[in-house]
Amino acid sequence: MSSVPTDRMDANRAHRAHRGNAGRAWGLRLAPTQALWLGTGGLWDHGAMPGWRPWAPAGVAAGLPHRHASFDAWCQARPGQGCQLILSAWLLHELLLDAQLPLADDSARLAYARRLLQHYHGEAAAQWPLAAWQAGGRHGVSALHAITLPALQASARQAGVALRGVRPWWSLALAMAWQRVPALARAGSGRLLVVDGTLVTQVELAQGRVQQLLQRRLADARPASLLAWHAALPPVDCGVALGHGLDAPWRPAAGDGLHALGTLDGPAPDALWAASGQTATGHGSTAAADPAAAAAAESKRAA
């Protein structure tokens, strides 16, 4: 019986390993981007984002969000996938930077934000991952305080998952609201409320330009508490609310000044992009925009 030289066997094994690694790399590169929403109560998989449907993951029904206990649990269940991670307001602190500050670039913005966060939150803020963003004509910084970015990256790496981006939920919600209620981007004064249970991200707008970005706490998760809090705010030309977490469905009432996109209850957002042809019927909305616009919103992705 003839034998194969050891060096040839080693070369063949190395060649097969190289081809296997190359195949996995291409597979990961071509994997659709799954839209994931991560909050304090778990992670919801909303399926492949628009424009990323070369093949569908087995066993996942399109359009139905599926809950996982954590990002790590999702990675273990979906090895080899790609994803865009959308973060609940409960996981982040947000800073809208004064446009008059002499901050020439993102490095300067991040350094300024770090000092400000440490001043208000102590030395713990020195370790928080920061990401600069631009939305509605303004610059700002998101600080990830509830989880660590290295932990997310490690979970992805161990499962062969491509973590393609991390971004705050309010920025995607703003793009969705502009798509479904175009009048919000044109109004002389506008307001978006992104509801996340008792935490509300309040975005004040003027002709599409962000004027204020605030995180507010409600007394409780009842729709009446949201209504009473909003009634105390100055009136605006166009007010929109979307999100989830109220303990009962939102019921619109005459004169409440809010156009709710959905019922604002449930454990997680109903959707992370607007479906084709889906626009609001109030506040002078017109024809639908491209459904991929919300998924590709202008704010800079954290990574």
LINJOGI-V165408 format. One record per backbone hydrogen bond with DSSP energy under -0.5 kcal/mol. CO is the residue of the C=O (numbers start at 1). NH is the residue of the N-H. E is the energy in kcal/mol with one decimal. If there is no record, write none. Layout:
BEGIN
co->CO nh->NH e->E
co->CO nh->NH e->E
END
This chain:
BEGIN
co->5 nh->9 e->-2.0
co->6 nh->10 e->-2.5
co->7 nh->11 e->-1.9
co->8 nh->12 e->-2.6
co->9 nh->13 e->-2.5
co->10 nh->14 e->-2.3
co->11 nh->15 e->-2.2
co->12 nh->16 e->-2.5
co->13 nh->17 e->-2.3
co->14 nh->18 e->-2.4
co->15 nh->19 e->-2.5
co->16 nh->20 e->-2.4
co->17 nh->21 e->-2.6
co->18 nh->22 e->-2.5
co->19 nh->23 e->-2.4
co->20 nh->24 e->-2.3
co->21 nh->25 e->-2.3
co->22 nh->26 e->-2.3
co->23 nh->27 e->-2.4
co->24 nh->28 e->-2.4
co->25 nh->29 e->-2.1
co->26 nh->30 e->-2.0
co->27 nh->31 e->-0.8
co->32 nh->34 e->-0.8
co->32 nh->82 e->-1.2
co->33 nh->49 e->-2.9
co->34 nh->36 e->-0.7
co->34 nh->84 e->-2.7
co->35 nh->46 e->-3.1
co->36 nh->38 e->-0.5
co->36 nh->86 e->-3.7
co->37 nh->39 e->-0.5
co->37 nh->44 e->-2.6
co->38 nh->88 e->-2.6
co->39 nh->42 e->-1.1
co->42 nh->39 e->-2.7
co->43 nh->68 e->-3.1
co->44 nh->37 e->-2.6
co->44 nh->46 e->-0.7
co->45 nh->66 e->-1.9
co->47 nh->35 e->-2.9
co->49 nh->52 e->-2.0
co->57 nh->60 e->-1.3
co->59 nh->61 e->-0.6
co->61 nh->64 e->-1.6
co->63 nh->65 e->-0.6
co->66 nh->45 e->-2.9
co->68 nh->43 e->-3.0
co->70 nh->74 e->-1.9
co->71 nh->75 e->-2.6
co->72 nh->76 e->-2.2
co->73 nh->77 e->-1.7
co->74 nh->78 e->-1.8
co->78 nh->81 e->-1.4
co->81 nh->162 e->-2.7
co->82 nh->34 e->-2.5
co->83 nh->164 e->-2.5
co->83 nh->165 e->-0.7
co->84 nh->36 e->-2.6
co->84 nh->86 e->-0.6
co->85 nh->87 e->-0.5
co->85 nh->167 e->-2.4
co->86 nh->38 e->-3.2
co->87 nh->169 e->-2.7
co->88 nh->91 e->-1.6
co->89 nh->92 e->-1.1
co->91 nh->145 e->-1.6
co->91 nh->146 e->-1.4
co->93 nh->143 e->-2.9
co->95 nh->97 e->-0.6
co->95 nh->141 e->-2.3
co->98 nh->101 e->-1.7
co->101 nh->103 e->-2.2
co->102 nh->104 e->-0.7
co->105 nh->109 e->-2.1
co->106 nh->110 e->-2.9
co->107 nh->111 e->-2.1
co->108 nh->112 e->-2.3
co->109 nh->113 e->-2.5
co->110 nh->114 e->-2.4
co->111 nh->115 e->-1.9
co->112 nh->116 e->-2.2
co->113 nh->117 e->-2.8
co->114 nh->118 e->-2.4
co->115 nh->119 e->-1.8
co->116 nh->120 e->-1.7
co->117 nh->121 e->-2.9
co->118 nh->122 e->-1.6
co->122 nh->125 e->-1.5
co->123 nh->126 e->-1.7
co->124 nh->127 e->-1.5
co->125 nh->128 e->-0.7
co->129 nh->144 e->-2.6
co->131 nh->142 e->-2.7
co->133 nh->140 e->-2.2
co->135 nh->138 e->-1.9
co->136 nh->210 e->-2.1
co->138 nh->135 e->-2.2
co->139 nh->97 e->-1.9
co->140 nh->133 e->-2.5
co->141 nh->95 e->-2.4
co->142 nh->131 e->-2.0
co->142 nh->144 e->-0.5
co->143 nh->93 e->-2.1
co->143 nh->145 e->-1.0
co->144 nh->129 e->-0.7
co->148 nh->152 e->-1.6
co->149 nh->153 e->-2.7
co->150 nh->154 e->-2.5
co->151 nh->155 e->-2.1
co->152 nh->156 e->-2.1
co->153 nh->157 e->-2.7
co->154 nh->158 e->-2.5
co->155 nh->159 e->-1.1
co->156 nh->161 e->-3.1
co->157 nh->160 e->-1.1
co->159 nh->80 e->-1.3
co->161 nh->163 e->-0.9
co->162 nh->83 e->-2.5
co->162 nh->164 e->-1.2
co->165 nh->85 e->-3.0
co->166 nh->302 e->-2.6
co->167 nh->87 e->-2.7
co->168 nh->171 e->-0.6
co->168 nh->172 e->-1.1
co->169 nh->173 e->-2.7
co->170 nh->174 e->-2.2
co->171 nh->175 e->-1.5
co->172 nh->176 e->-2.3
co->173 nh->177 e->-2.7
co->174 nh->178 e->-2.4
co->175 nh->179 e->-1.8
co->176 nh->180 e->-2.6
co->177 nh->181 e->-2.7
co->180 nh->280 e->-3.8
co->181 nh->184 e->-2.3
co->182 nh->185 e->-1.2
co->182 nh->186 e->-0.7
co->183 nh->186 e->-0.5
co->183 nh->187 e->-1.9
co->184 nh->208 e->-0.5
co->187 nh->207 e->-3.3
co->189 nh->237 e->-1.1
co->189 nh->238 e->-1.4
co->190 nh->205 e->-3.0
co->191 nh->240 e->-2.8
co->192 nh->194 e->-0.6
co->192 nh->203 e->-2.9
co->193 nh->195 e->-0.8
co->193 nh->242 e->-2.3
co->194 nh->201 e->-2.3
co->195 nh->244 e->-2.2
co->196 nh->199 e->-1.4
co->198 nh->200 e->-0.6
co->198 nh->218 e->-3.1
co->199 nh->196 e->-2.2
co->200 nh->202 e->-0.7
co->200 nh->216 e->-3.2
co->201 nh->194 e->-2.6
co->201 nh->203 e->-0.6
co->202 nh->204 e->-0.6
co->202 nh->214 e->-2.6
co->203 nh->192 e->-2.6
co->204 nh->211 e->-3.7
co->204 nh->212 e->-1.3
co->205 nh->190 e->-2.6
co->206 nh->209 e->-1.6
co->209 nh->206 e->-1.9
co->212 nh->204 e->-2.1
co->214 nh->202 e->-3.1
co->214 nh->216 e->-0.5
co->216 nh->200 e->-3.2
co->221 nh->247 e->-2.3
co->222 nh->225 e->-1.0
co->222 nh->226 e->-1.4
co->223 nh->227 e->-2.5
co->224 nh->228 e->-2.5
co->225 nh->229 e->-2.3
co->226 nh->230 e->-2.5
co->227 nh->231 e->-2.2
co->228 nh->232 e->-0.9
co->229 nh->232 e->-0.8
co->230 nh->233 e->-1.7
co->238 nh->191 e->-2.2
co->239 nh->259 e->-2.4
co->240 nh->193 e->-2.5
co->241 nh->261 e->-3.1
co->242 nh->195 e->-2.8
co->244 nh->197 e->-2.4
co->246 nh->266 e->-0.7
co->250 nh->252 e->-0.5
co->253 nh->256 e->-1.9
co->258 nh->260 e->-0.8
co->259 nh->241 e->-2.0
co->260 nh->262 e->-1.2
co->261 nh->243 e->-0.5
co->263 nh->250 e->-2.8
co->264 nh->246 e->-2.5
co->266 nh->245 e->-1.5
co->275 nh->278 e->-2.2
co->277 nh->279 e->-0.9
co->282 nh->285 e->-1.2
co->290 nh->293 e->-2.0
co->291 nh->295 e->-0.5
co->292 nh->296 e->-1.5
co->294 nh->297 e->-1.1
co->302 nh->166 e->-2.6
END
